[in-house]
Amino acid sequence: MNPFEMIVIIVLICVGAGVVNNYFRMKANRQADAASDADMDRVLGEVNRLKERVRVLEKIATDQERQLSEEIRKLA
């Protein structure tokens, strides 16, 4: 075997190994991204639910103040 052929074969093996390595790394990253997307959806759903609860609590708090003000006016 010619030394030039050996160098070419070694370079092709290294390049091929690098391509395969990058493929597996990208595949793992896609799986991690899918998991983080699911977590993000869950967190956004929880934030929206909490925002709705805060709106309801704000409504209850402001309604009670109005009722209290009306009762005070009735007494005066």
C-alpha positions, 0 to 999 in steps of 0.5 A: 500500500502506498503511503499516500493511500494510507494518509487518504484512508486515515483522513477519510476514517477521521472525517467519517468518525467526526460526521457520525459523532456529530450525528449522534450529538445532534440526535441527543440534542433534539431529544433534550430540546423536546423534553425542554419544550414539554417542560416549557409548555407545562410551566406556561400552562401553570403561569396562565392558571396562576394569572387567572387565580390572581385575577379572581383574587383581585376581583374578590378583593376589590369587590369586598372593598366596594361592598364595605364602602357601600355599607359604611355609606348606608350607616352614615 
